[in-house]
Amino acid sequence: MPKLSEYFDYRIDADGNPYLQVTLRGGLLLRLPAINKGTAFSIEERVALGLDGLLPPQVRTLEQQIDALYLNYQGQPNDIAKYQFLRAVHDRTDVLFFALLERHLEEMVPIVYTPTIGLVVKQFSSLFNTPRGLTLSVDNIDRVDSVLDHYPMQDIRMIVVTDASAILGIGDQGMGGLAICIGKLSLYTAGGGLCPFQTLPVNLDVGTDRDELVNNPTYLGVRSKRLQDGAYSEVVDKFVAAVRKKWPKAIIQWEDFAKHVAFDVLERYRQQIPCINDDIQGTGAMALAGLILACRQKGEELIQQTVVVVGAGAGGIGVATAIMQGMIRAGLTPEQALKQLFVVDAHGLVLAESTIEDYKLPLAHDKRIYREWPIKPDHIPSLLEVVANAKAGVLIGLSGVAGLFTETVIKTLSANHRRPIVFPLSNPNDNCEATPQDILEWTNGQAIVATGSPFADVDYQGRRYRIAQGNNAFIFPGLGFASVLAECSRISEAMVQEAAYALADYTEEHWLSSGLIFPPIADLRNVSLYVATRVLAKALEDGSSSRTDLSAVDLEAYIKAHVWQARHLPVKYAAAD
C-alpha cells in the first residue's frame, strides 16, 4: 500500500499498537492538520518533536479538547459563524474536527452539509481562508499530472468533484462549488468511516455564467463564461485520465453537475472508471428507500402505488428511475411500471412527443396516457391535473420551487388516498415545495412526510409528528466506503439499488416503530456500516469488486476493522528516506 503522505504514515510498533510516523519536526508539525494534535501532544512528544515551548503547558486529552471546542461552538452567533468555526478546527487538526463532528453529528451535519452549505457556497470567496482540495481550470488542465502530484496525500481512494453548475437548488456557483465537495467528504468520514487522508475534493472551474460572481471583486474563480461542448469535455477527459494514471483505485463521485451534462458525464465514464453521480443515483436510492418504508408503514406494496415526481433534473429523473427499477424488481414490467409513474417538469407532464432531452425519454409518456382524462388533447397536463386524474397517492418534489405543492394539490392527493405519501425533497429549506406543517394540516394529519432538509417536529391536534429527513447521506457514505474496500472496477446499478434496500431494511428494523421512515442523522454511522456491508456483498456477487479474496471473509467484521477512528495516536519522528 502506498504511503499516505510524504510527511507521515501509519505504523505498527512491536507490541501491535498503531502510531504516526512523521518526517517533520518543529513548528511545521503544527501547520499540518493531518498530524497536529495541538495541546494533546504529550510532554515527551513535545521534546522529541521540537515542539517544546511552542504549545501551552497544559496537556489535554481528546475528550477535554472536544469539550472546550464545543463550548466555543455553542457561542457562535449564527450558522455561518458555526461553519467557519468548524472549518477553522478542520484546518488545524483533522482528528479533532472529526471527533467533534462525530460526537455531535445530528447538530453539526446541517452546518457542514445541507442546508448551511448552500449559504457557504454562495459566499465562498469572501469566506475563503485556508486552501483545501484542488482546483483545475483551463489555465492549468494541461498541467494536470503535476497538479495532482502537488497534493500532499499520496493514496487517494475517494474523489468528490464538481463543476459547480447546479449546486443544490441555487444553480451555477463557480468556484464556490468546492465547499460542497469538502462537506460531502466530511460525511464520508464522519458517517461512513473512510480515512480522510484518502479523500480529495476537486473543483473543475470551467468558468461561470453568473454575472454577479464575475463582477464581484472578491470572486476567486475564473472570470469567464462557462466552457461548452468540446472544450468542456476536454477538461473532464484530461481530469479523468490523470486520476486513472495517478490513483487507479480511486472512486469518483460527480457532484452537482447541471442536468444537461450530469447524465452525459455519468454515462460516458461509468464503464471506464468506478464512479457515481450522487444527485442522480444517491438521491434515487434514498427516495426509493423512503418510499418502500412509507409503503410498509401503511401495510402496502410499492407496486400498488401511483407516483408523481415533480422536477425533471438530475435528482428528479434519478428518483423516478430508481422507483421504476424498484417496481420492476417487485414484479412489474417496465411498461406496467411506467403506467404508475408520472414525471412533471416546469411545462407539465413529461411527454415523449415534446421531450428533446434524451435522459427524460425512458420516463416520458405518450399522449394516449391521458386521452380519457377530462382535458383537451393538445393540452399538456399540469401537476394538479396529473395528481387528480392519475389518482396519485405519492408526491415527490425535486423541483426547487418553494410552495409548488399547494393546498389544492395536497388535498387532491389526500382525496385519492387516505394516507398520502409526500416527500418535498428540494434543498435548502427555502426551496421546499411545502412545509411539513402545511402538509399535515391539509391532510388532517394523515400524510406520511419526509423532507430533504431538516425540519422541526410538528404539533398537530394534540399529537407530535417527527419529520424524517430524506438525506443522501444515508446512501453515499456506505456506498462509497464499500466501493473503496471492494476496489471496484465499476459501481453497478445493482450496488446502488442494494444500498436503497439496505437503508429500507435497517430503518424498518430500528426506526419504523418510532414512526420514522428515515433514521435520525445521529444514527448515520450505524446506517452507513450496514449499507456498506450489503453493498460490498453485492459488489462481490456481481463481479464489480476486484477483491475476490473477500468472498470468504466476514464482511461486517472486515468493514468495522477498516473504519478510520478519530483518535490521537502517538507521534514519532523518523528522517525521510
Number of C-alpha atoms within 10 A of each C-alpha: 4 10 12 16 19 15 19 22 17 14 14 11 8 7 6 8 10 14 16 17 20 21 17 20 17 15 15 12 20 18 14 16 18 22 24 22 26 21 19 22 23 20 15 10 16 19 13 15 20 16 20 18 9 13 15 10 11 11 15 16 14 20 14 13 18 19 12 11 18 16 10 12 17 10 11 14 9 9 18 18 14 20 21 19 16 22 18 14 18 20 19 21 20 22 23 26 22 25 20 24 24 21 14 14 23 16 13 21 24 17 23 28 22 22 20 20 28 24 15 25 22 21 18 22 18 13 13 16 12 10 8 16 18 16 21 21 17 17 10 13 20 14 13 20 17 12 15 19 11 11 14 14 22 19 19 23 24 27 22 26 26 28 30 30 29 21 24 26 19 17 16 24 27 33 28 27 32 27 26 28 26 23 19 22 24 24 26 25 25 27 29 31 23 27 20 23 20 18 24 22 23 25 24 24 28 27 25 23 17 17 11 11 24 19 10 12 10 14 19 16 19 18 20 14 14 18 17 12 8 9 12 17 14 15 21 18 14 16 19 17 14 19 21 15 10 16 15 17 22 25 28 22 23 22 29 27 25 19 20 14 16 22 19 12 18 17 14 12 16 17 13 12 21 22 26 28 26 22 25 27 25 27 31 27 31 27 30 28 30 29 28 23 25 30 20 16 17 12 8 13 16 19 20 11 20 19 27 25 26 31 24 24 23 27 29 28 27 25 30 30 22 26 27 26 19 23 24 17 13 13 12 15 13 15 10 14 23 23 14 18 23 25 26 22 17 13 12 18 25 26 22 17 11 15 13 10 10 12 19 21 15 13 22 21 22 13 18 9 11 18 11 10 15 9 13 11 13 7 10 18 22 16 22 17 19 21 23 18 16 21 20 24 25 25 22 27 28 27 25 23 20 19 14 17 24 16 16 11 19 25 19 22 26 24 16 18 16 13 20 27 27 27 29 33 27 26 25 21 22 16 22 26 25 25 19 27 18 16 25 20 16 19 20 15 21 16 25 26 28 29 25 25 22 21 16 11 13 18 13 13 9 6 9 11 19 19 22 26 23 26 24 19 24 32 28 31 29 31 30 27 31 29 28 20 20 22 22 24 23 22 22 21 13 15 24 24 25 23 30 29 22 23 29 27 18 19 21 22 9 14 15 19 11 10 16 24 30 28 26 20 23 17 14 23 22 16 25 30 23 22 30 31 23 22 29 32 19 21 27 19 14 11 14 22 25 15 16 15 10 16 12 7 10 10 17 15 10 13 18 14 10 13 15 15 15 21 14 19 17 15 23 17 16 13 10 10 5
